[in-house]
Amino acid sequence: MERLYVYSGALAVIGVSVGSPAVRSLAAGDRSIPVLLVAVGGGWMVVGAVYESLRTDPDEFRVPAAVLFALVGAACLSLLGTLLSALSGA
């Protein structure tokens, strides 16, 4: 498996995990600057991850294994936190 796609996928998962609760809050009527900034930031993380995966040559992409492992772990924790928050109704 190419490290570029794992790296970009983990960044996209973090972007979705951060942005989706903010988008839900915006849809519910909570119109505040911090919520808007988090929604925009999460969306741009996804856009940036897709752009990087399309524009970067997978053979030339280099990232240490420890960084990749930490990013995948952060994506898993972020997704778990978002799911638990959604299930608890918070």
Secondary structure, 3 states (H helix, E strand, C coil): CCHHHHHHHHHHHHHHHHHHHHHHHHHHCCCCHHHHHHHHHHHHHHHHHHHHHHHCCCCCCCCCHHHHHHHHHHHHHHHHHHHHHHHHCC
